[in-house]
Amino acid sequence: MADIPKVLPAPIDWARYAKNGDSPQGELYARVAQSLSHTLRWRRKEVFRSPTYFPWINSDAAGAARTRWRFRCHTGFNARRLAFYFVLAPQTAGFGATSPYAFATVTPSGGADLTQMQFHGGAVAAAFSLDQYSNVTTGVKYVDISDDTTYEVRIGDVDYGRLVGCVVFEESTEPTWIDYPSTTYPALAPIYDSHREKLMPLATDMWKRNAAHLFNWTVDDQASPGTATSSQVDPITGSTAAVSTSTPGYVLDLTYRNTRSTTTVPCVFAAYGVTSSTTRDGEVYLKNSAGTTLATVTIPFGAAAWFTTTVNLPTAVDTYHLRFSRAVAGVGSATISLYAVSLYQYA
């Protein structure tokens, strides 16, 4: 089977094909199959965008590996690889002795590291202080993955690398990997159950697993996490101000993101952190624009790791805010260190 065209199929006139008083036409099946195949092949989701921008470039990574950013995501149906688009600025030390590079480590949740991919760039022979777009190195690297799988990813730089930015998104595969529905169908032929049963699982799987990744927050250098004790802290600003219209947040439009049988949008709320006390946990909160806590992730004592909870969000436009602090319950003082947060749809 030839690859699916990138051209977006024309909208389907449901009244013409299915509501005109006649039996559904074979062309309707062909048009639906075409739209589903295009969506499955090309409408993939972005799962990460780095928090930095060009005028603000972190100092070099010296000789050791430095983890800059983290995120957690769930891959969609028929996702076969993650594409990492890197931007590296010229090195400012280690001239001629090193080959600076960025890296990404992709780990299935609860498993061992899948791979560590490297992208080299930014090497110069002598001191070079002019940071502008014409002097950066850009490129893409890929990591093969499994679909419908949760991954935990960390991104960083090594050997005096100066990683400016990174965007990560899914890519699918050509039809040789999956049995796409055929779009070749006689115009006046009947539509049987055997035809519909091939389309419905595709639509269901895409609805459940290909929903949008909603947002990520991460510190710019994992060696310097955000910290909080008794007061709730906004990880974006470091302020203890209460949620208001003037505090930063994430505007999400979840209208029409629910199914007919539900009234809310199921999501996963994940946080990467650690708490200093064995007698009192830390907590990370997802709040709406009114300051109401919608979800809480508990961060225990031990090694820093990802911890999650589920939350059903309303089908509306709202601004969501992050806060973190030590838990109200417990004994003694505690400091919570927060490195990253991810929120994504998952039915």
Legacy VTK file of the C-alpha trace (Angstrom):
# vtk DataFile Version 3.0
C-alpha trace
ASCII
DATASET POLYDATA
POINTS 347 float
0.000 0.000 0.000
1.324 3.461 -0.914
1.955 6.000 1.822
-0.966 8.154 2.991
-0.952 11.613 1.292
-0.166 14.562 3.548
-2.887 16.664 1.897
-5.785 17.142 4.306
-8.926 15.346 3.030
-11.968 17.475 2.251
-14.675 17.677 4.946
-17.323 14.953 4.833
-20.858 16.176 4.087
-22.766 13.876 6.449
-26.151 15.113 5.219
-25.307 14.211 1.646
-23.906 10.762 2.330
-25.943 9.508 5.297
-28.986 11.736 5.902
-30.554 12.166 2.451
-33.256 9.505 2.815
-31.240 6.838 1.022
-28.988 4.059 2.278
-25.433 5.187 3.107
-23.286 5.198 -0.001
-20.070 3.318 -0.507
-18.370 6.660 -1.071
-19.129 7.529 2.552
-17.083 4.542 3.709
-14.229 5.554 1.413
-14.261 9.162 2.679
-14.359 8.093 6.345
-11.515 5.623 5.764
-9.494 8.361 4.049
-9.969 10.773 6.954
-9.135 8.155 9.588
-6.015 7.052 7.696
-4.804 10.656 7.347
-5.375 11.312 11.036
-3.607 8.106 12.051
-0.595 8.781 9.802
-0.018 12.520 10.081
-1.904 14.128 12.979
0.616 13.400 15.721
1.147 15.347 18.933
3.905 17.487 20.357
4.941 16.170 23.775
7.588 18.687 24.848
8.817 22.218 24.139
11.763 23.563 26.130
11.189 26.553 28.432
14.120 28.620 27.112
14.337 31.162 24.321
17.238 32.397 22.206
18.316 35.607 24.038
18.705 33.573 27.229
21.275 30.785 26.782
22.465 28.766 29.745
26.177 28.626 30.527
28.165 25.698 29.141
27.979 22.210 30.624
31.737 21.899 31.331
33.016 18.357 30.877
30.316 16.434 32.724
26.850 15.515 31.543
24.213 17.986 32.712
20.507 17.157 32.762
18.550 20.243 31.742
14.873 19.245 31.325
12.465 16.413 32.074
8.987 15.432 30.950
6.599 12.492 31.049
4.209 11.544 28.237
1.981 8.776 26.907
2.434 7.919 23.240
-0.529 7.713 20.911
-1.837 4.825 18.879
0.523 4.059 15.943
3.305 6.317 17.259
6.591 4.644 16.254
9.308 7.154 17.123
9.977 10.415 18.941
11.608 13.214 16.951
13.943 15.511 18.923
14.714 18.870 17.275
17.780 20.402 18.952
19.312 23.886 18.896
22.898 24.254 20.187
24.829 27.522 20.578
28.638 27.758 20.112
30.724 26.517 23.043
32.498 29.093 25.237
35.241 26.821 26.646
37.022 23.548 25.868
37.949 24.777 22.392
39.409 22.125 20.126
39.456 19.522 22.907
35.801 18.491 22.999
32.858 17.893 20.712
29.846 19.420 22.502
26.567 17.581 22.214
23.021 17.321 23.493
21.483 14.061 24.641
18.070 12.594 25.383
17.398 9.525 27.504
14.031 7.839 26.910
12.791 5.423 29.585
9.555 3.399 29.619
7.806 4.115 32.906
8.977 1.592 35.479
11.584 0.106 33.124
15.203 0.485 32.125
16.543 3.237 29.849
15.479 2.548 26.275
18.247 4.560 24.665
20.453 7.622 25.019
20.636 9.503 21.746
23.284 12.175 21.011
23.311 15.237 18.761
26.714 16.949 18.303
27.041 20.653 17.515
28.443 23.998 18.627
32.150 23.138 18.426
34.465 26.078 17.656
38.269 26.401 17.539
38.619 29.547 19.666
36.675 31.928 21.874
33.478 32.936 20.129
31.151 35.352 21.878
28.633 36.224 19.167
25.351 34.400 19.839
23.001 34.858 16.914
20.780 32.619 14.825
23.314 32.179 12.032
25.803 30.603 14.455
23.659 27.949 16.098
23.583 24.284 15.123
20.194 22.684 14.535
19.198 19.143 13.727
16.859 16.262 14.467
17.418 12.859 16.024
14.966 9.984 16.407
14.283 7.371 19.062
12.166 4.325 18.225
9.302 3.778 20.683
6.177 1.697 21.199
2.716 3.154 20.844
0.274 3.421 23.778
3.183 3.514 26.249
4.203 5.920 29.021
7.743 7.322 28.735
9.901 9.422 31.044
12.443 11.588 29.226
15.404 13.681 30.307
17.326 16.044 28.042
20.734 17.608 28.632
24.136 18.630 27.288
27.744 17.438 27.662
31.326 18.611 26.997
30.706 22.354 27.104
27.457 22.014 25.180
25.099 24.980 25.276
21.648 23.625 24.574
19.326 26.469 23.599
16.120 24.576 22.918
14.416 21.316 22.048
11.024 20.331 20.653
9.827 16.713 20.799
6.903 15.170 18.956
5.615 11.827 17.792
5.930 10.397 14.329
4.053 7.423 12.898
5.045 4.949 10.215
4.213 4.074 6.655
1.353 1.652 5.962
3.687 -1.352 5.854
3.638 -1.301 9.675
-0.106 -1.172 10.208
-3.168 -2.270 8.256
-4.703 1.059 7.273
-8.321 0.828 6.032
-8.641 0.744 2.265
-10.056 3.877 0.641
-10.796 2.046 -2.613
-14.495 1.185 -2.586
-17.172 1.026 -5.306
-19.379 4.115 -5.215
-22.713 2.263 -5.092
-21.628 -0.826 -3.164
-23.313 -1.607 0.167
-21.562 -1.013 3.479
-21.423 -4.173 5.601
-20.669 -4.746 9.289
-17.277 -6.134 8.288
-16.380 -2.726 6.840
-17.517 -0.750 9.857
-15.789 -3.040 12.327
-12.429 -2.086 10.846
-13.068 1.640 11.147
-14.495 1.729 14.665
-11.459 0.295 16.525
-9.196 2.808 14.755
-11.410 5.715 15.767
-11.728 4.418 19.339
-7.996 3.854 19.794
-7.156 7.300 18.427
-9.767 8.965 20.647
-8.411 7.279 23.771
-4.664 7.476 23.143
-3.985 10.288 20.635
-5.371 13.111 22.747
-3.240 16.177 23.330
-0.318 16.494 25.708
-1.509 19.512 27.718
1.605 21.084 29.267
5.030 20.574 30.854
6.846 22.598 33.474
10.530 21.941 34.175
13.384 23.787 35.829
16.039 24.847 33.316
18.795 22.946 35.141
17.943 19.789 37.078
20.773 20.547 39.498
18.722 23.504 40.798
15.178 22.334 41.564
12.439 24.517 42.940
12.057 24.178 46.722
9.219 24.776 49.173
8.487 24.181 52.850
5.289 25.167 54.674
3.967 27.776 52.217
2.610 26.856 48.795
5.079 28.021 46.117
4.425 28.800 42.465
7.193 26.861 40.645
7.043 29.244 37.678
7.850 32.386 39.678
9.039 31.089 43.049
6.404 33.278 44.692
4.027 32.263 47.491
1.249 34.473 46.098
-2.215 32.938 45.945
-3.775 32.111 42.586
-5.232 35.187 40.876
-5.694 36.653 37.414
-2.194 38.140 37.660
-0.360 34.887 38.494
0.992 32.848 35.567
-0.716 29.663 34.467
-1.642 27.459 31.524
-4.743 28.276 29.479
-6.359 25.025 28.294
-9.385 24.664 26.049
-10.900 21.249 26.795
-14.200 21.953 25.073
-15.509 18.863 23.225
-12.658 16.717 24.577
-15.032 14.354 26.404
-16.914 11.355 25.006
-20.712 11.152 24.731
-20.869 8.973 27.832
-18.773 11.319 30.025
-18.940 14.952 31.110
-15.259 15.466 31.958
-11.826 14.956 30.390
-9.647 12.237 32.018
-6.015 13.280 32.503
-2.798 12.210 34.217
-1.032 14.723 36.471
2.649 13.793 37.040
5.410 15.402 39.112
9.123 14.611 39.491
10.524 15.417 42.905
11.689 14.325 46.338
10.986 15.266 49.956
13.635 15.602 52.687
11.600 14.136 55.567
10.538 10.576 56.423
7.698 11.892 58.595
6.057 14.400 56.254
5.481 14.140 52.485
5.570 16.903 49.918
2.626 17.701 47.651
2.190 19.220 44.181
-1.167 20.805 43.368
-3.064 21.499 40.166
-5.451 24.412 40.670
-8.054 26.130 38.489
-8.463 29.878 38.000
-10.513 30.119 41.192
-7.658 28.627 43.210
-9.512 25.360 43.844
-7.238 22.320 44.085
-8.253 19.775 41.430
-5.456 17.215 41.836
-2.648 16.480 44.292
0.508 14.438 43.678
2.208 13.153 46.825
6.034 13.286 46.842
7.583 10.976 49.470
11.042 10.707 50.993
13.645 8.742 49.024
15.184 9.133 45.592
13.776 11.738 43.220
11.283 10.091 40.875
8.045 10.560 38.945
4.800 10.293 40.927
1.317 10.551 39.433
-2.382 10.868 40.034
-5.424 11.013 37.767
-7.818 13.932 37.438
-11.027 14.609 35.512
-11.018 18.170 34.178
-14.077 20.125 33.025
-14.909 20.524 29.331
-14.302 24.271 29.271
-11.657 26.945 28.811
-9.796 27.724 32.014
-6.382 28.740 33.345
-4.592 26.105 35.400
-1.944 26.859 38.015
0.786 24.871 39.796
1.691 25.053 43.479
3.784 22.840 45.772
4.604 22.613 49.479
5.047 20.135 52.303
1.903 18.210 53.186
-0.419 19.510 55.896
-0.502 16.037 57.444
2.670 14.692 59.049
5.187 15.549 61.733
8.122 17.923 61.710
9.595 20.108 58.999
10.165 19.053 55.397
11.517 20.534 52.190
10.150 19.400 48.849
12.366 19.687 45.767
10.413 19.879 42.493
12.093 19.312 39.135
9.313 18.821 36.559
5.551 18.509 36.051
3.548 17.077 33.126
-0.185 17.029 32.426
-1.654 14.996 29.578
-4.970 13.512 28.493
-5.394 9.787 28.980
-8.753 8.042 28.627
LINES 1 348
347 0 1 2 3 4 5 6 7 8 9 10 11 12 13 14 15 16 17 18 19 20 21 22 23 24 25 26 27 28 29 30 31 32 33 34 35 36 37 38 39 40 41 42 43 44 45 46 47 48 49 50 51 52 53 54 55 56 57 58 59 60 61 62 63 64 65 66 67 68 69 70 71 72 73 74 75 76 77 78 79 80 81 82 83 84 85 86 87 88 89 90 91 92 93 94 95 96 97 98 99 100 101 102 103 104 105 106 107 108 109 110 111 112 113 114 115 116 117 118 119 120 121 122 123 124 125 126 127 128 129 130 131 132 133 134 135 136 137 138 139 140 141 142 143 144 145 146 147 148 149 150 151 152 153 154 155 156 157 158 159 160 161 162 163 164 165 166 167 168 169 170 171 172 173 174 175 176 177 178 179 180 181 182 183 184 185 186 187 188 189 190 191 192 193 194 195 196 197 198 199 200 201 202 203 204 205 206 207 208 209 210 211 212 213 214 215 216 217 218 219 220 221 222 223 224 225 226 227 228 229 230 231 232 233 234 235 236 237 238 239 240 241 242 243 244 245 246 247 248 249 250 251 252 253 254 255 256 257 258 259 260 261 262 263 264 265 266 267 268 269 270 271 272 273 274 275 276 277 278 279 280 281 282 283 284 285 286 287 288 289 290 291 292 293 294 295 296 297 298 299 300 301 302 303 304 305 306 307 308 309 310 311 312 313 314 315 316 317 318 319 320 321 322 323 324 325 326 327 328 329 330 331 332 333 334 335 336 337 338 339 340 341 342 343 344 345 346
